[in-house]
Amino acid sequence: MLNIPEELKNIYKNDQFPYADEVTPKDLIIYFPALDLTIETDQIVDDSFSLEESICSESDVIFGSCVASVIKFTVADVEQDLKGQWFTINQVIDGFDPVPLGKFKVDSCVKQDNLRFKDITAYNILKDTDKDVSEWYNSLFPTGNETYTLKQFRESLLAYLGIEFESEALPNDSMIVEKTVDVGQLSAREVLRCCVELQGAFGQINRLGKFCHKVLQPAYGLYPTEDLYPAEDLYPVAENDTSYSMPPDETITNSMMGANGVRYEEYAVKEIDKVIIRSEEDDIGAIVGTGSNAYIIQGNFLVFGKTAGELEQIARNTYGNMAKRPYRPYSAEIIGLPYIEPGDCLEFSTGSVRGYVLQRTLKGIQALMDDIEASGSEEREQNFGVNNEIIQLKGRTTRIKKDVE
């Protein structure tokens, strides 16, 4: 969630009749640095603006997902060709610092028939990960015997792609990465997904245009927070103690609901109580946890050839960011809250529903509305595609080659 003043949050949460006398005036400021061009609210067609953000667009939570955000709007009286141009966009309310909405590159700029208006569709830089990085990968392993930490490997990839990144402390960053596949073609998005999956996280570009990992907040347990410091009367709780619930990032009251309200499933998505890492289906791999609702990491080429002990430590580190995260699938229409980000935890007063923001669409300029949702099956269903099978075969070939040598 964006760190903005509580006073500004309250303006967003109450920005509708009868809770406010009038809708608070808002400005969108869109700046194209290469063109030194600024587009403001009076050039944007009312109700044409939307921002779609997601950490996972699948029917079940898939860790490692790296989904590009997309923004759409219609602009008037702009002569310059905007296709391929980068821009930043901020929302401004008088008296407060701008609220960043992101950094995007125009993917399409289509003139309407009257030639005065242009329909803009733009994506953040994660869209540019749909490219081949086999040259980069092979250059990291000129002899095939080089090793890197996962942190070094990931940051090298991001630097190659020209993506700025946040400095973060992640559980498997000290894991050793070796050459495990012989590739003629390799998707940057797939490599990034494999890196992020082993952290039990999701990859996203934050509102300042930097790559970061989003870890879902656990539902229960005692964790350090600004208002929860160590004290003489504060003791650790048992691993499975659900008596202390973590507070949500935001509570959605009835007054903040749109016309369609919130719809939710009767069941809750069960928490992940076991993590299995294996190269392929017949492998024993490594298992951490003793439950029945397992998350299976299969076909991740970064762990090919690891020993059972190494895999167990990797699985244990990953498990910490996956466990204790049950939620109720829902879809909701609420008043627009630009400071909410995908991966945040919301609690709804109606029905006491609690869930994560897995997908959201923010619409409008003055009267903002948010469509947010989180899908999920009650128990996990694992599906592994052809790409994983191909990478597994390549990995097996490389391991055989190394064994022969």
N, C-alpha and C positions, 0 to 999 in steps of 0.2 A: 504494500500500500504506500502511496506517495506520502511523504512527510510534509503536510501543510498545516497551517494553524487551525485549531479547533473552531475558531470563529468563522473561518472560511468553510469548513466542513458543515457547520450549522446552516450557513447560507444555502449551500447545495441541498441539504436535507429538507429544508423548509421552503424551497423556492417554488411554491404553488399556492393558489388560493384554497382555503381561507387562512392559511398559516402565514402568509406574507401579504402585505397590502398590494404589492405589485411584483412582477417577475424582475429579478435583479438583472440589469443590463450586462451583457457579456460581449466580448470582442474576440474574434479569432484573428490571430496574426500569423500569416504564412510567409516565410522568408526564403527566397532562392538566392543563396550567397554567390553562385557563379554568375548570375544575371543581375545581382544587386537589385532584386525585385521584391517588393512587399505587396502582398494581397491582404486586404482587410475585409471585415464583415460585410460592408456595403457592396462588395463585389461578388459575394457568394450567395447563390440562390437559396432562399429559405427552404428548409426541410430537405435540402439535397445532401447534407453532410452526414456521414456515418463513419465510425471507426470500429473495425472488427479485430478483436484480439483473442488469442487462444493459447493455452499451453498443451492442449491435447484435443484433437478433433475426432478421435475414434469413439466407438460406443463403450469401450472400457478404458480405464486409465492405462496408458502406455508410457512408462518412464523412458526418458531420453528424447521424447518428442521435441522437435524444434520447428514450430509453426510460425510462418511469417505473418505479421499484422498487415492489414490492408485498410486503406482510407479512401473514401470516395466523396467527391463534391463537384458541383457545377459552378464555374466561374464566368464572370462577364467582363467583356472589354479588356482582354489581355491579348496583345498582339504577338508576343514572343512565342516561339515553339518550346513547349515545356517538356516534351517527351525526353526521358533520360536524365532530367535534371533533379538534383537533390534539394530538399527543402526541410526546414524545421517548422513545426506548428505548435503554437501556444494559445491557451485560453487566458484572457485577461479580465479580471474584475477590479474595478477601481479600488485602490487602497491596499491591494495585496500583490505579492510577487506573482509573475505569470505561472500558470499551471502547465507544465510541458505535456504535450500529447504524442510527441515522437519525432523521429527523423525518417523521412521516406524518399524514395526515388519514383518519379512518374513513370508508370509502365505503359499507360495509354492516355492520349489526349485527343479526344474526338470532337470535332466541330459539329454543332447542331446545324440544322438546315438554314437557319437564319444567319449563321456565321458569327453572331455576336457572343454566343455561349459555347463553352467547351466543357465536356464531361471528363473529369480527371479520375483516374484510378492509379493508386500508388502503393508500393509495398516497402516494408523496411528491409534492411540488408540481408536478412535470413533468406530472402528470395534468391539472392545471388549464390547460395550454397548448392544450387542445382547445377553443378559443374564438375568436370573431371579434374581430380587432383592426383592422378597417378604419378605425374612428373614430380610433384612435391614429395609424395610418399617414397618413391624410389631414390630421390636425392638424399633423404634422411638416412638411408641404409645402403651406401655405396658398396660396402663389402658384405653386408648382411649380418654382421656381428655387432653393430652399434646398439646401444641401449639408451633409453631416455626414461625419465619419470613421466607419469601420465600428465602432470601439470606442464612439463616442458613440451610434450608431444602436442597437447591441445593448444597451447599458446603459440606454438610454431604454425599450426594449421590456421588459427585465427589471423595471425600476422600475414600469412601467405594470401589469405582471402581479403585482407585489408579491413578486418573487423576489429574495432577497439573492444577492450574487455575490462571488466571490473577485476580487481584483486580480491580473491576469495580464499577462504580456508575450507577445503573439501576433504572428505574422509579417505578417499582412495588416491589422493594426488601423489603419494610417494610410490605407488605401484609402478613396477618396471615394465616398460613397453619395448618389445623386440619386434624384428621383422617376422611376421607370421604368414604372409600371403605374397604370392607373386602376381602382380596386377599389370594389366594393360589398360584398364579403365577402372576408376574408383570414384564414387560419388562423395563430394565434400559433405553433403547432408548426412550420408550414412556414417561417415567417419565421426562427425560431430555427435551424431546420435549415440554411437557406441561409447564415446567418451563420457557423455552426460548420463547414460543409462547406468554406468558403474558407480555413479555418485548417488543413485536413487533420487534423481532430480529431473527437471525439465529445462531445456535451453530456451532462453528468450532474449530479445533485445529490449533493454529498458527504455524509458521515455527520453533518456539522454543519448540514445543511439549506441549504447555499449552492451556487449554480450554478457549475460550473467546466468547463474543457475537459480532456479526457483525450487525450493524445497517446501512441500506442504507442511503446514503447522500440525503437530500431533494433536489428537483430541483430548488426551489426558496425560497426567504425570506432572511433576514439579520441574519447571525449567526457569532459568534466570530471566527476569524481565525488569523493566525500569522500576516497577512498584513491588518487586518481590526480591528482596536482598537477603543474604544469609543472616540468621538471627539465632539467639539461644533457644527459642521455642520452635525452630524450623528444622525438621529432620527429613532425610531422604525417604521416599516412599518405595514400596515394592514395585517391581517391574510391571506387574499386572494389576496394580491398584488404580481403579477408575474413579476413586472418590474425589479427586481434584480435576475438574474439567478446565482445559485451557480456555481463556476468554476468546471470543471471535474477534476478527479484525474490525467488523462492523455489525451492528444490529439493525435489521430492517423492520421498522414498525409498520402498523397498518396504514398510518397516514402517508407513508412513503410508497405505497403500492400503486401501480397503474390499474387500468380498467380490467386487465386480465389476471391480476393478482399473481399468486404462486400456485403452481401445480406440482405435486410430488408423489413419489411412489410409496406404496404401503411398506416396502421393505427398505432396509439400509444395506449399503454395500459393505460386506464383511471386511474387517481389517485383515491385512496381509499378516499371516502368522508364521510364514516359512518362506525362505528364499533359496532357490536352487540355481546354481550356475553350472552349465554344461556346454560342451562344444556341439553335441548333436543328441538326438533323442535316446540313443542306446548308451550314451556315456553315463557313468555314475555321477561324475562331477563332484560338487560340494553342496552340502545341505546345512542351512542354519535355521533353527526354529523347529518346533515339534507339532505345529498345527496341521490343518487340512486345507487351508486356503492359501496355496503357494503361488508366489510370483516366480516365473521361470525366465532366467536370462539364458537364451540359447542362440548360438551362432554369432556371438560377439567376438570378432576376430582378434580383439586386443588381448583376450585371455587364452587363445589357443596355445597349447603346449605348457600351460602352468601346472605345477604339481598340486596334489590334493591339498597340501597345507597352505599353499599360496592362494588357491581358490577359496578355501574356507575363510581366510582372513579378509579377502576381497568381499565375499558374501556377507560376512559379519558387519563390515563397514557399511555396505550398501543397505543392509537390513535396518540399520538404525534410522535411515531416512525414509523407510517404507512402512514400518510397523506403526501400530497405534493410530491409524488414520481411517476409521470407518466414516461414512457420510451417507446422507440420503439423497438420491437422485432427484432433481427438481428442474423446473424452468419457471422463470419469473419475469414479470414486467414491473420495473420500479422507476422511481424518479432518477434522472441521470446523475451518477456520482463519478466524475472524471478521476478522482483520486483512488478509486478502486482499481486493482490490477488483477489479471489472471493469476490464479494460485492463491488468492486471498480467501480467508474463511468467513462466511456470512452466517448469521443466525436470524431466522424469521420469527417474528412474534406469532404469526398465524401458524398454528399447528406445531409450534416448537421445532421447526425444521432447521437443521444445521447442515451446511454443505460447502464445498469449495466452488470458486468461480473457475470453471474449466474453459468456458467460452463466454464472450460478451460482445454485444453490439451496442455502442453508444450512438444515439441519433439526435439530430437537432442542434441548433445554435443557441437560441434563447431558452425555449422550453425543452430542456434535456430529458430524454428517456433512455433507459437501459434495458435491453433484453439479455438476461444472463441465464446460464444453464450448466448443469453437470449431469452427464449420462453415466450409466454404470450398471452392470449385472450384479445380482446378489452375491454370486460366487464367480471367481475368475474363470475365463475361458481363454486358453492360450492358442494363438494362431501364429504359425511361422511360414513366411512366404518363400517364393522361389529364390529371391536375392540372397536370403540367409543360407539356403541350401548350396548355392553356387559358391559363396564365400567359404562355407564349411569345406567343400571339396578342394578349393584352392589352398586352404589352410592345411588340410590333411596332406596334400601334395608337398607343401613346403616342409612340414614336419618329417615326412618320409625322406625327403632329400637331405635334410640336416642329419637324420639318423644314419643314412648311408655314408655321408661324409665322415 
